[in-house]
Amino acid sequence: MKINHDHMTRIPKFKLSDVIPGASDKVHPAFIVNGKEVDAIYISQYENVIIDGHAYSLPYQQPATNITFEQAQKACERKGKGWHLMTNAEWAAIALWCKANGKIPHGNTNHGRYYHDMSEQGLCYDGYCTLTGSGPDTWSHDHTPEGIFDLVGNVWEFVAGIRVADGHLQVIKDNDAAAGADMSANSLAWQDLDYGFRFDKGDLYLTKSKNITKDWGGCRFKDLKTDVKVPEELIALGLYPVDTDMGDDYFWIDNEEKERLVYRGGSWLYTSLAGVFSFHANYPRSSASYYIGFRSAFCETDN
C-alpha cells in the first residue's frame, strides 16, 4: 500500500508467543504506543531517500546516507503525525516474524551481491551499494514483492528508541519512540533495562552486573553469553537470541563511551556477519557515514 506516496508494508499486531517459542501471550511491544495497542504498524518497503527535507520510501533509488541520527529522525517526523524513524521494537518484531516463519531475508552483503549466494544481486550504482528494492524477492522480509526490502545489508540502518549508555541498555518504553518521545541525550524518557554487557576473556556476556567492562568488541549473536535468566522482553527486542540457529549475524558493543546509538542489519561489506539480527552500538549520535542509512515507519497515535 501507499501512504502519502510512500511504499509501505503493513505488519498486523501479533503476540510474543506467535514469534518466540514458549513466550507469553503478551502483545509484542512494537504494537503498544503510549500504553495503547495499535492494530498494525506500517514500515517503509525501502530504505529511505530525502526529498525537500522529508523521508520517502521509493524503489530504485540511492538510499540516503551521510546523515546523523537526529537528521534522519527529523526527516521522518516532518511527514506528519504518526510518522517516525523506524524503532528497534519494530525492527525486532519483523526480525522475529521472519525467523518464526522461515523467511530470513537475504540482501546485498558483498558489493552488490548476497554473500551466501552470489547469483543473487541488485542494481549496483557505485561498485558496492544497490538501488533500493532492486534485488530479488528473497531480499524482502517475506520473500514477496510486497515485503520490506534490504533489511539485510546494503547500508546499516539507524533504529530509534534504544541506546547503550555507560555499557547499559536503555530504551524508550514499549514503542513510545513511534509517538514523538524525547530521545535526546539527556531525556528522562530513557529507561534502564538493568542489563548491560561485559567482556570476559574474549566472550561477550549479557549481565545485570553494575561493573561493566570498559571495552569494545562483539561476537556472533548466537554466541552471546549470559550470567542471568534472560527475560522475554530482551528476546522480544532482538537483544538476546531465540536459539542458536541465528546464522552468523553479529553483535557489536562499545562500552568505553557515555552513549552509543544503534544501527541494525549490516551493510554491503559485512558478508556473513550482516543479518536481520545484526546489531551495532559502536558510534555516537553525531556520527554520519556513507554506509549508514535509515527508513521511516508509521502508526496511528493519539498524539
C-alpha positions in Angstrom: 0.0 0.0 0.0 1.0 3.7 -0.2 0.7 6.4 2.4 1.5 9.9 1.1 3.1 8.4 -2.0 5.3 6.2 0.2 5.6 2.4 -0.5 4.7 0.9 2.9 4.2 -2.7 4.2 1.5 -3.3 6.8 2.5 -5.5 9.7 -0.5 -6.6 11.7 -0.4 -6.9 15.5 0.9 -10.2 16.9 1.7 -11.7 20.3 5.1 -12.7 21.7 4.0 -16.4 21.6 3.5 -16.1 17.8 7.2 -15.5 17.2 9.1 -16.8 20.3 8.7 -20.4 21.4 7.4 -20.7 25.0 6.8 -16.9 25.3 3.7 -15.4 26.9 0.6 -14.2 25.1 1.5 -10.5 25.6 1.3 -8.3 22.6 4.7 -7.5 21.1 5.9 -4.1 22.4 6.1 -2.8 18.8 2.3 -2.7 18.9 2.0 -0.8 22.2 2.2 3.0 21.8 1.5 5.3 24.8 0.0 2.5 26.7 -2.5 1.5 24.0 -2.4 -1.3 21.5 -2.3 -0.5 17.8 -3.7 -2.9 15.2 -0.7 -2.6 12.9 2.5 -0.7 12.1 3.5 0.4 8.6 7.1 0.0 7.6 8.9 1.5 4.6 9.3 -1.1 2.0 12.6 0.6 1.0 15.5 2.3 2.7 14.6 6.0 2.5 15.7 8.9 0.4 15.3 12.5 1.4 13.4 14.9 -0.8 12.9 18.5 0.3 13.8 17.5 3.8 11.3 14.7 4.0 11.9 11.0 4.1 10.4 8.8 1.4 10.2 5.1 0.7 10.7 4.7 -3.0 12.1 1.9 -5.2 15.2 2.0 -7.4 16.7 5.0 -5.6 20.1 5.6 -4.0 19.4 5.3 -0.2 20.1 8.5 1.8 23.4 8.2 3.8 25.8 10.6 5.5 23.2 11.9 7.9 23.1 11.8 11.7 20.5 10.0 13.8 18.7 13.3 14.6 18.7 14.4 11.0 17.1 11.1 10.0 14.6 11.4 12.9 13.5 14.9 11.8 13.2 13.9 8.1 10.7 11.2 9.2 8.8 13.3 11.7 8.4 16.2 9.2 5.9 14.0 7.3 3.3 14.5 10.0 1.5 12.8 12.9 2.4 9.1 13.3 5.5 9.2 11.1 8.8 8.3 12.8 12.2 6.8 12.4 11.8 3.0 12.5 12.2 1.9 16.1 14.2 -1.0 17.4 11.0 -2.6 18.7 9.6 -2.6 15.2 12.8 -3.9 13.7 13.0 -6.7 16.3 9.3 -7.6 15.7 9.9 -8.1 12.0 13.1 -10.0 12.5 11.4 -12.4 14.9 8.5 -12.8 12.5 10.9 -13.7 9.7 12.6 -16.3 11.9 9.4 -17.8 13.1 8.0 -18.1 9.6 11.2 -19.4 7.9 11.7 -16.2 5.8 15.1 -14.9 6.9 15.8 -12.2 4.3 18.9 -12.1 2.1 20.5 -8.9 0.9 23.4 -7.0 -0.5 26.2 -8.2 1.8 29.1 -8.4 -0.7 29.4 -5.4 -3.1 26.0 -5.7 -4.7 25.5 -9.5 -4.2 24.4 -11.8 -1.5 27.4 -13.4 0.1 25.9 -16.8 0.6 24.6 -17.0 -3.0 26.5 -14.7 -5.4 23.9 -15.3 -8.1 21.5 -13.1 -6.1 22.3 -9.4 -6.9 20.8 -6.0 -7.1 21.4 -3.0 -9.3 24.8 -1.7 -8.1 25.3 2.0 -8.8 28.8 2.7 -7.2 30.5 -0.7 -7.0 29.1 -1.7 -3.7 25.7 -0.2 -2.8 22.5 -1.2 -4.7 19.4 0.8 -5.6 16.5 0.3 -3.1 14.4 -2.8 -3.7 16.4 -3.8 -6.8 17.4 -7.2 -5.5 15.3 -10.5 -5.9 12.3 -11.2 -3.7 14.4 -13.1 -1.3 15.8 -9.7 -0.2 12.4 -8.8 1.3 11.2 -9.8 4.8 8.6 -12.3 3.5 10.2 -13.1 0.2 7.5 -11.4 -1.8 7.4 -8.2 -4.0 5.2 -6.6 -1.3 7.7 -7.2 1.5 10.2 -5.0 3.3 13.4 -4.9 1.2 17.1 -4.5 2.2 16.7 -5.1 6.0 19.9 -7.2 5.5 23.0 -5.5 4.1 23.2 -2.6 1.6 23.5 0.1 4.4 23.3 -0.1 8.2 20.1 1.5 9.4 19.5 3.7 12.4 16.8 2.5 14.8 15.1 4.7 17.4 14.2 4.0 21.0 17.3 2.2 22.1 20.8 3.1 23.1 23.8 1.8 25.2 24.7 4.2 28.0 27.8 3.5 30.0 27.5 -0.1 28.9 23.9 -0.5 30.0 20.9 -1.0 27.7 18.3 1.8 27.8 15.1 2.0 25.8 12.1 4.2 25.3 9.2 2.2 26.8 7.2 -0.1 24.5 7.0 1.6 21.1 6.6 5.2 22.5 9.5 6.2 20.3 7.0 6.0 17.5 4.9 8.8 19.0 7.4 11.6 19.4 9.0 10.6 22.7 12.1 12.7 23.6 15.2 10.8 22.5 17.7 13.5 23.2 20.9 12.5 25.1 19.6 13.9 28.4 15.9 12.9 28.0 14.2 11.5 31.1 12.2 9.1 28.8 15.2 6.7 28.6 14.6 3.7 30.9 17.4 1.5 32.1 16.7 -2.2 31.4 19.0 -3.2 34.3 21.0 -5.2 31.8 24.3 -4.4 30.1 27.3 -6.1 28.5 30.6 -7.2 29.8 33.7 -8.7 28.1 35.4 -11.7 29.7 38.4 -13.4 28.1 37.1 -12.6 24.6 33.5 -13.5 25.3 30.6 -11.1 25.4 28.0 -11.5 28.2 24.6 -10.1 28.8 24.7 -9.3 32.5 22.9 -7.4 35.4 26.2 -6.5 36.9 26.8 -2.8 37.5 30.5 -3.3 36.9 30.5 -3.1 33.2 33.8 -3.7 31.4 35.1 -0.6 29.6 35.9 -2.3 26.3 34.5 -2.7 22.8 34.1 -5.7 20.5 31.5 -8.3 19.7 30.5 -11.8 18.8 28.1 -13.7 16.7 24.6 -13.1 18.0 24.1 -16.9 18.5 27.3 -16.9 20.7 26.2 -14.1 23.1 26.5 -15.5 26.6 24.7 -14.6 29.8 25.1 -15.0 33.6 21.4 -14.2 34.2 18.0 -15.6 33.4 17.1 -13.7 30.3 13.6 -12.1 30.3 11.4 -12.5 27.3 11.4 -8.7 26.9 15.1 -8.7 25.8 14.4 -11.5 23.3 11.4 -9.6 22.0 13.7 -6.6 21.4 16.2 -8.6 19.5 18.8 -8.3 22.3 19.3 -11.9 23.0 18.9 -14.9 20.6 15.9 -17.1 20.5 18.1 -20.1 20.0 21.5 -21.0 18.4 20.1 -21.2 14.9 20.9 -17.5 14.1 23.3 -17.7 11.3 26.4 -15.5 11.6 24.6 -12.3 12.4 27.0 -10.2 14.5 26.6 -8.1 17.7 28.9 -5.2 18.3 29.1 -3.2 21.6 31.2 -0.2 22.7 31.2 0.2 26.5 34.0 2.8 26.6 31.9 5.9 25.9 28.9 7.6 27.6 26.4 7.0 24.9 26.2 4.8 21.8 23.2 4.7 19.5 22.2 1.6 17.5 22.2 0.5 13.8 20.9 -2.8 12.6 21.1 -5.1 9.6 24.7 -4.8 8.3 26.0 -3.3 5.1 27.3 -4.3 1.7 30.8 -5.1 3.1 29.9 -7.3 6.1 29.5 -10.6 4.2 28.4 -13.4 6.5 28.2 -11.0 9.6 25.3 -9.0 8.1 21.9 -10.2 9.0 18.4 -9.2 10.2 19.5 -9.6 13.8 22.9 -7.9 13.4 23.4 -5.1 16.0 25.9 -2.2 16.0 26.3 0.1 19.0 29.8 1.5 18.5 29.3 5.1 17.4 27.9 8.3 18.9 24.7 10.1 17.9 26.8 12.7 15.9 28.2 10.0 13.6 27.3 10.0 9.9 28.7 7.7 7.2 28.3 6.6 3.6 27.3 3.1 4.9 24.6 4.2 7.4 21.0 5.0 6.3 17.5 4.7 7.7 13.8 4.1 7.0 10.6 5.7 8.2 7.6 4.0 9.7 4.0 5.0 10.5 1.4 4.1 13.1 -1.8 5.6 14.4 -1.1 7.6 17.6 -3.2 9.7 20.0 -0.6 12.5 19.9 
